[in-house]
Amino acid sequence: MRRREFLLSLPPVVLAARSPPAKGVTLTFDGERIGEPIRMLHGVNGGPLAAGGLLDLSARWKEAAFPVARLHDCHWPNPDVVDVLTIFPDSKADPAVAENYDFERTDEYVKAVIDTGAAVVYRLGESIEHQKAKRRVRPPKDAERWAAVCAGIVRHYTEGWAKGFKYPIKYWEIWNEPDNRPACWTGTDEEYFKLYSTTAKLLKSEFPKLKFGGPGLGNSGTLAKAGFEPTEFLKAFLARCAKDSAQLDFFSWHCYTNDPSELVVRAEAIRKLLHAAGFKSAESHLNEWNYLPDGGWAGMMSKDAVARQKWHDRINGAEGAAFVLAALIALQDVPVDVACYFTAEAPGMGLFGPHGVPSRAFDTFRTFNSLRGHKRIAMRGDAESGIATLAALAADKRSASVLLARTSGTGGTASVKLASPPFVGSFKKEVHGWDEKLDWQVLESGKCDRWECAVTLLTNSVKVVRFSKAD
């Protein structure tokens, strides 16, 4: 199945209908009910080096402080780093000989990621191939030899082998989207299961303190009113891991959607499935997600260049930005251990333009990172408003912030109130935000005497209200 056919074949999502939010709504938070720390789940895919060395996005990466970066489709569509065949081009060579590996460019790429402070999830495998001729995503002819090559890569980056490094890279993923054929895998289910089992067992035996998993599943199952129905591939994969006693330290899966609640439903269903299959300790990694305009891929697949551009503009503009914040808020309460947006490089779905100009979606990531170290403030009353909300108190208890995102409805006014405020004395209020016509900017600033604020939330908009001690 070609990539286009695979994407268009993904089952439609049937979720509970959401009623349009009221034009005016009051959101009250309780300053006496302080909960758990904000979960920094704004991980990404890719790295900060792009455009053949002409573009270094490291400074931007540090602004957003991405907690983790999954290395997949790096430098796509011309992947010259990370991929196994890029590092070990002669599949017939001896994996035990250091000279048979070409680490130079990948060393520079990985170092740049590490230097931003992000942890690494290293995908062992190949980048997607949209061309008719598939040269890299074919099953390795010798699974044992391929596994030995992967061991050489792990050894280079974690144990210093072959003039390498001792980086704290904990997560190693075995392949990506083997169910997406032929763009990511031209073989059969059985060929992938054998490759995974062989590689996972070898790597775990040599590196017992590291975590190995996969498969970066493109389609985990169908969502309907009757519940979640996993794909046959997913059920067979888990069964094979159990049968072969193949290590599954983490299970990775992907979701592209226009409804943040789909991330929640899938995450909860996958967690239950892992428990039922005997993998109770396996982590759940949502390591590819992004906004999907209109819930489908037709815009990206269009032969009309203008239509394709508009589709990508929606992802990178106010529409996608509001979705990103709503998704990061939704992920706070679901059983996901790692989440990685696709992607933080500079292609069409990336957070940056081809010359490094950040998108509004990037501004959302940077804004979300401002809550690092904060603890959640609970909401009073009914939260069903059509608005995604997250309130948090800073570690020093000198400021409290409320993030709001509207992705649906007709828009309107939201009255934000902070009851039982967490600190006393004079304070000031700042309101930041953007929408489809308004770039990110300060909308209101100054001293105030009431712990409340009225903000206008149009469809596809984000607002941030921050109360802080005046001194």
C-alpha positions as CSV (number, residue, x, y, z in Angstrom):
1,M,0.0,0.0,0.0
2,R,1.4,3.4,-1.0
3,R,1.7,6.2,1.6
4,R,-1.2,8.1,0.0
5,E,-3.4,4.9,0.2
6,F,-2.3,4.2,3.8
7,L,-3.1,7.7,5.0
8,L,-6.5,7.8,3.2
9,S,-7.3,4.3,4.5
10,L,-7.0,5.3,8.2
11,P,-10.4,4.7,9.8
12,P,-12.6,7.7,10.5
13,V,-12.9,8.8,14.2
14,V,-16.3,8.7,15.8
15,L,-16.2,10.6,19.1
16,A,-18.9,12.0,21.3
17,A,-20.4,15.1,19.8
18,R,-19.3,18.3,21.4
19,S,-21.9,21.0,21.8
20,P,-20.9,24.5,20.9
21,P,-19.6,26.5,23.8
22,A,-21.6,29.3,25.3
23,K,-20.6,32.8,24.1
24,G,-19.9,33.9,27.6
25,V,-18.4,31.6,30.2
26,T,-16.9,31.9,33.7
27,L,-13.9,29.8,34.6
28,T,-13.0,29.8,38.3
29,F,-9.9,28.3,39.8
30,D,-9.2,27.5,43.4
31,G,-5.9,28.9,44.7
32,E,-6.2,26.6,47.8
33,R,-6.3,23.4,45.7
34,I,-2.8,23.0,44.4
35,G,-2.1,19.7,42.6
36,E,0.7,17.9,40.9
37,P,3.5,19.6,38.8
38,I,2.7,20.4,35.2
39,R,3.8,17.5,33.0
40,M,6.4,18.7,30.4
41,L,5.1,16.6,27.5
42,H,6.1,19.1,24.8
43,G,8.7,16.7,23.2
44,V,9.3,16.9,19.5
45,N,10.8,14.9,16.6
46,G,14.0,15.9,14.8
47,G,16.9,18.1,15.7
48,P,18.0,21.7,15.5
49,L,20.5,21.4,12.6
50,A,18.9,21.8,9.1
51,A,19.4,23.0,5.6
52,G,22.7,21.2,5.1
53,G,24.4,23.0,7.9
54,L,23.1,26.5,6.9
55,L,20.4,26.5,9.6
56,D,20.9,26.1,13.3
57,L,17.8,26.3,15.4
58,S,19.5,25.6,18.7
59,A,18.7,29.0,20.2
60,R,15.0,28.5,19.4
61,W,15.0,25.0,20.8
62,K,16.4,26.3,24.1
63,E,13.7,28.9,24.3
64,A,11.1,26.2,24.2
65,A,13.3,23.8,26.2
66,F,11.9,20.7,24.5
67,P,12.2,17.9,27.1
68,V,12.8,15.1,24.6
69,A,13.6,14.8,20.9
70,R,12.8,11.6,18.9
71,L,15.3,11.2,16.1
72,H,13.2,10.1,13.1
73,D,12.9,11.5,9.5
74,C,15.9,13.7,10.4
75,H,16.9,16.0,7.5
76,W,14.0,14.6,5.5
77,P,13.6,14.3,2.5
78,N,17.3,13.7,2.2
79,P,18.2,11.8,5.4
80,D,21.9,11.8,5.8
81,V,22.0,11.3,9.5
82,V,20.7,8.8,12.2
83,D,19.3,6.1,9.8
84,V,21.0,2.7,10.0
85,L,21.9,2.6,6.3
86,T,23.4,6.1,6.5
87,I,25.7,5.1,9.4
88,F,26.4,1.5,8.1
89,P,26.0,1.7,4.3
90,D,27.4,-1.8,3.5
91,S,25.0,-4.3,5.0
92,K,27.4,-7.1,4.2
93,A,30.3,-5.6,6.3
94,D,31.4,-6.8,9.7
95,P,29.4,-5.0,12.4
96,A,32.2,-5.6,14.9
97,V,34.7,-3.4,12.9
98,A,34.5,0.3,13.8
99,E,35.8,1.4,10.4
100,N,32.6,0.1,8.7
101,Y,30.5,2.8,10.4
102,D,30.2,6.4,9.3
103,F,29.2,8.4,12.4
104,E,30.6,11.8,11.6
105,R,27.5,13.7,10.5
106,T,25.2,11.9,13.0
107,D,27.7,12.7,15.8
108,E,27.3,16.4,15.0
109,Y,23.5,16.1,14.8
110,V,23.1,14.2,18.0
111,K,25.5,16.5,19.9
112,A,23.4,19.5,18.8
113,V,20.2,17.9,20.3
114,I,22.0,17.0,23.5
115,D,23.4,20.6,23.8
116,T,19.9,22.0,23.8
117,G,19.2,20.0,27.0
118,A,16.7,17.6,25.3
119,A,16.8,13.9,26.1
120,V,17.0,11.6,23.0
121,V,14.8,8.9,21.7
122,Y,16.9,7.3,19.0
123,R,14.9,5.5,16.3
124,L,16.9,2.6,14.9
125,G,15.7,2.1,11.3
126,E,15.1,4.2,8.2
127,S,13.2,7.4,7.2
128,I,10.0,7.3,5.2
129,E,10.3,6.9,1.4
130,H,7.6,8.4,-0.7
131,Q,9.3,7.5,-4.0
132,K,8.1,4.5,-6.0
133,A,11.5,2.9,-5.7
134,K,12.1,1.8,-2.1
135,R,15.8,1.5,-1.3
136,R,16.0,1.7,2.5
137,V,12.7,0.5,4.0
138,R,13.0,-3.0,2.8
139,P,13.5,-5.7,5.5
140,P,17.1,-6.4,6.3
141,K,18.2,-9.7,4.7
142,D,19.9,-10.8,7.9
143,A,18.1,-9.8,11.1
144,E,20.9,-11.0,13.4
145,R,23.5,-8.9,11.5
146,W,21.2,-5.8,11.5
147,A,20.7,-6.2,15.2
148,A,24.5,-6.4,15.7
149,V,24.8,-3.1,13.7
150,C,22.2,-1.5,16.0
151,A,24.3,-2.7,18.9
152,G,27.3,-0.9,17.4
153,I,25.3,2.3,17.2
154,V,24.1,2.1,20.8
155,R,27.6,1.3,21.9
156,H,29.0,4.3,20.1
157,Y,26.6,6.8,21.7
158,T,26.4,5.3,25.2
159,E,29.8,3.6,25.8
160,G,32.2,5.6,23.8
161,W,33.0,2.9,21.3
162,A,34.5,3.8,17.9
163,K,35.6,7.3,19.2
164,G,32.1,7.8,20.4
165,F,30.3,9.3,23.4
166,K,28.8,8.4,26.8
167,Y,25.5,10.2,26.3
168,P,22.6,9.3,28.6
169,I,20.4,8.1,25.7
170,K,17.9,5.9,27.5
171,Y,15.3,5.1,24.8
172,W,16.0,3.1,21.6
173,E,13.1,2.5,19.2
174,I,13.2,-0.4,16.7
175,W,11.9,0.8,13.3
176,N,9.0,3.2,12.5
177,E,5.5,2.5,11.3
178,P,6.0,-1.0,9.9
179,D,2.2,-1.0,9.3
180,N,2.6,1.8,6.8
181,R,3.4,0.1,3.6
182,P,5.4,0.4,1.4
183,A,6.5,3.9,2.5
184,C,8.0,2.7,5.8
185,W,8.2,-1.1,5.4
186,T,8.0,-3.3,2.3
187,G,8.0,-6.6,4.2
188,T,5.4,-8.7,5.9
189,D,4.1,-8.6,9.5
190,E,6.2,-11.8,10.2
191,E,9.4,-10.2,8.9
192,Y,9.0,-7.2,11.2
193,F,8.1,-9.3,14.2
194,K,11.2,-11.4,13.7
195,L,13.4,-8.2,13.3
196,Y,11.9,-6.7,16.4
197,S,12.3,-9.8,18.5
198,T,15.8,-10.5,17.4
199,T,17.0,-6.9,17.9
200,A,15.2,-6.3,21.2
201,K,16.6,-9.4,22.8
202,L,20.2,-8.8,21.6
203,L,20.2,-5.1,22.7
204,K,18.6,-5.8,26.1
205,S,21.2,-8.6,26.8
206,E,24.1,-6.2,26.0
207,F,22.6,-3.0,27.4
208,P,20.3,-4.1,30.3
209,K,20.0,-0.6,31.8
210,L,18.7,1.0,28.6
211,K,15.1,0.8,27.3
212,F,14.0,-0.7,24.0
213,G,10.7,-0.6,22.3
214,G,8.6,0.2,19.3
215,P,7.1,-0.1,16.8
216,G,6.1,3.5,16.2
217,L,2.7,2.3,15.1
218,G,1.0,4.5,12.5
219,N,-2.6,3.2,13.1
220,S,-3.3,1.7,16.5
221,G,-7.0,1.0,15.9
222,T,-10.5,2.2,15.2
223,L,-12.5,4.5,17.5
224,A,-16.2,4.2,17.5
225,K,-19.1,4.6,19.9
226,A,-18.7,0.9,20.8
227,G,-15.1,1.6,21.9
228,F,-11.6,1.0,20.7
229,E,-10.8,-1.8,18.4
230,P,-7.0,-2.4,18.0
231,T,-5.6,-3.4,14.6
232,E,-4.7,-7.0,13.9
233,F,-1.1,-5.8,13.5
234,L,-1.1,-4.4,17.1
235,K,-2.6,-7.5,18.6
236,A,-0.2,-9.8,16.8
237,F,2.8,-7.6,17.7
238,L,2.0,-7.8,21.4
239,A,1.4,-11.5,21.2
240,R,4.7,-12.1,19.4
241,C,6.6,-10.1,22.0
242,A,5.1,-12.1,24.8
243,K,5.7,-15.4,23.0
244,D,9.4,-14.6,22.2
245,S,10.0,-12.9,25.6
246,A,11.1,-9.9,23.5
247,Q,11.7,-6.8,25.5
248,L,9.1,-4.1,25.3
249,D,10.2,-1.4,27.7
250,F,8.0,1.1,25.8
251,F,5.2,0.9,23.2
252,S,5.2,3.7,20.7
253,W,2.3,4.9,18.6
254,H,1.2,7.9,16.5
255,C,-1.9,10.0,16.1
256,Y,-2.8,12.8,13.7
257,T,-6.2,14.4,14.3
258,N,-8.2,17.6,14.5
259,D,-9.7,16.6,17.9
260,P,-7.6,16.8,21.0
261,S,-9.9,14.3,22.8
262,E,-8.8,11.6,20.3
263,L,-5.4,11.7,21.9
264,V,-7.0,11.0,25.3
265,V,-9.2,8.2,24.1
266,R,-6.4,6.4,22.3
267,A,-4.0,6.8,25.1
268,E,-6.4,5.3,27.6
269,A,-7.3,2.4,25.3
270,I,-3.7,1.6,24.6
271,R,-2.8,1.6,28.3
272,K,-5.6,-0.9,29.0
273,L,-4.4,-3.0,26.0
274,L,-0.9,-3.2,27.3
275,H,-2.1,-4.2,30.7
276,A,-4.3,-6.9,29.3
277,A,-1.4,-8.2,27.2
278,G,0.9,-8.6,30.2
279,F,3.0,-5.5,29.6
280,K,1.9,-3.6,32.7
281,S,5.3,-1.9,33.1
282,A,5.8,-0.9,29.5
283,E,5.7,2.9,29.0
284,S,3.3,4.4,26.5
285,H,5.0,6.8,24.0
286,L,2.9,9.0,21.8
287,N,5.9,9.9,19.7
288,E,4.3,11.4,16.6
289,W,1.3,13.7,16.8
290,N,0.2,16.9,15.1
291,Y,-2.9,18.8,13.9
292,L,-4.7,17.3,11.0
293,P,-6.9,19.9,9.3
294,D,-10.4,18.7,8.7
295,G,-9.4,15.3,10.1
296,G,-7.8,14.1,6.9
297,W,-4.8,14.1,4.6
298,A,-6.4,15.3,1.4
299,G,-4.8,18.7,1.6
300,M,-1.3,17.3,1.8
301,M,-2.0,14.9,-1.0
302,S,-3.6,17.5,-3.3
303,K,-2.0,18.0,-6.7
304,D,-2.8,21.7,-6.3
305,A,0.2,23.5,-5.0
306,V,-1.9,26.4,-3.5
307,A,-4.1,23.9,-1.7
308,R,-1.1,22.1,-0.2
309,Q,0.3,25.4,0.9
310,K,-2.9,26.4,2.6
311,W,-3.2,23.1,4.3
312,H,0.3,23.5,5.8
313,D,-0.4,27.1,6.7
314,R,-3.4,25.9,8.8
315,I,-1.0,23.6,10.8
316,N,1.5,26.3,11.4
317,G,-0.9,29.1,12.0
318,A,-3.4,30.1,14.7
319,E,-5.6,27.0,14.0
320,G,-2.7,24.6,14.6
321,A,-1.4,26.6,17.5
322,A,-4.7,26.5,19.4
323,F,-4.8,22.8,18.8
324,V,-1.3,22.3,20.1
325,L,-2.1,24.0,23.4
326,A,-5.4,22.1,23.7
327,A,-3.6,18.9,23.1
328,L,-0.8,19.6,25.7
329,I,-3.5,20.4,28.2
330,A,-5.4,17.3,27.4
331,L,-2.3,15.1,27.8
332,Q,-1.9,16.3,31.4
333,D,-4.4,13.7,32.6
334,V,-3.7,10.7,30.3
335,P,-1.5,7.6,30.7
336,V,1.3,8.7,28.4
337,D,4.9,8.8,29.5
338,V,6.5,10.5,26.5
339,A,4.9,12.7,23.8
340,C,6.7,14.0,20.7
341,Y,5.2,16.5,18.2
342,F,6.1,15.9,14.6
343,T,8.3,17.8,13.9
344,A,10.6,20.5,15.2
345,E,12.6,20.7,12.0
346,A,11.8,23.0,9.1
347,P,9.8,21.0,6.5
348,G,6.1,21.5,5.8
349,M,4.7,20.2,9.1
350,G,7.6,21.6,11.1
351,L,7.6,24.3,13.7
352,F,9.8,26.5,11.5
353,G,9.8,27.8,8.0
354,P,12.6,26.9,5.5
355,H,14.7,29.8,6.7
356,G,14.1,29.2,10.4
357,V,11.2,31.6,11.1
358,P,9.2,30.2,14.0
359,S,5.5,29.4,13.5
360,R,2.7,30.2,15.9
361,A,2.7,26.6,16.8
362,F,6.3,27.1,18.1
363,D,5.1,30.1,20.1
364,T,2.6,27.7,21.8
365,F,5.4,25.4,22.8
366,R,7.5,28.2,24.1
367,T,4.4,29.5,26.1
368,F,3.7,26.1,27.5
369,N,7.3,25.8,28.7
370,S,6.8,28.9,30.8
371,L,4.9,26.6,33.2
372,R,8.0,24.5,33.9
373,G,8.2,23.8,37.6
374,H,4.7,25.1,38.2
375,K,2.0,23.1,40.0
376,R,-1.6,22.8,38.8
377,I,-4.4,24.8,40.3
378,A,-7.7,23.0,40.3
379,M,-10.8,24.3,38.7
380,R,-14.0,24.9,40.6
381,G,-17.3,23.6,39.1
382,D,-18.0,22.3,35.6
383,A,-15.2,22.5,33.1
384,E,-17.3,21.9,30.1
385,S,-17.0,25.1,28.3
386,G,-15.5,24.3,24.9
387,I,-12.3,25.9,26.1
388,A,-9.1,24.0,27.0
389,T,-7.8,25.5,30.3
390,L,-4.7,25.0,32.5
391,A,-4.0,27.0,35.6
392,A,-0.7,26.8,37.5
393,L,1.2,28.3,40.4
394,A,4.9,29.0,40.1
395,A,7.4,27.2,42.4
396,D,8.2,30.4,44.3
397,K,4.5,31.1,44.7
398,R,4.9,34.6,43.4
399,S,2.9,34.2,40.2
400,A,-0.1,32.2,38.8
401,S,-0.9,31.6,35.2
402,V,-4.0,30.5,33.3
403,L,-3.6,29.2,29.7
404,L,-6.7,29.1,27.5
405,A,-7.2,27.7,24.0
406,R,-10.4,27.6,21.9
407,T,-10.4,25.2,18.9
408,S,-14.1,25.1,18.2
409,G,-17.4,27.0,18.6
410,T,-18.3,30.6,17.6
411,G,-16.0,32.4,20.1
412,G,-17.0,34.7,22.9
413,T,-15.9,36.1,26.3
414,A,-14.4,34.1,29.1
415,S,-14.2,35.5,32.6
416,V,-11.2,34.0,34.4
417,K,-11.4,34.1,38.2
418,L,-8.9,33.0,40.8
419,A,-10.7,32.2,44.1
420,S,-8.7,31.9,47.4
421,P,-5.6,33.4,45.7
422,P,-2.3,31.7,46.5
423,F,-0.5,34.9,47.6
424,V,-1.4,38.2,49.2
425,G,-0.3,41.8,48.7
426,S,-0.4,44.0,45.7
427,F,-0.2,42.3,42.4
428,K,-0.3,42.9,38.6
429,K,-2.0,41.3,35.7
430,E,-0.7,40.6,32.2
431,V,-2.6,39.1,29.3
432,H,-0.9,37.7,26.2
433,G,-2.4,36.0,23.2
434,W,-3.0,35.6,19.5
435,D,-5.7,34.6,17.1
436,E,-6.1,34.3,13.3
437,K,-5.7,38.1,12.8
438,L,-3.5,38.9,15.9
439,D,0.1,38.0,16.3
440,W,1.5,37.0,19.7
441,Q,1.6,40.1,21.8
442,V,0.9,41.7,25.2
443,L,-2.8,42.7,25.2
444,E,-3.1,44.0,28.8
445,S,-0.6,44.9,31.6
446,G,-0.8,46.8,34.8
447,K,-1.6,46.6,38.6
448,C,-5.0,45.4,39.6
449,D,-7.0,44.8,42.8
450,R,-9.2,41.9,41.6
451,W,-8.3,38.3,40.9
452,E,-10.2,38.1,37.7
453,C,-9.9,39.0,34.1
454,A,-12.2,39.0,31.1
455,V,-10.7,37.8,27.8
456,T,-12.1,37.5,24.3
457,L,-11.5,34.0,22.9
458,L,-12.3,33.7,19.2
459,T,-12.2,30.3,17.5
460,N,-8.6,29.2,17.0
461,S,-7.1,31.5,19.6
462,V,-4.9,31.3,22.6
463,K,-4.8,33.6,25.7
464,V,-2.5,33.6,28.7
465,V,-3.4,35.4,31.9
466,R,-0.7,35.9,34.5
467,F,-1.1,37.3,38.0
468,S,2.2,38.1,39.8
469,K,3.4,40.0,42.8
470,A,3.8,43.6,42.0
471,D,7.3,43.9,43.5
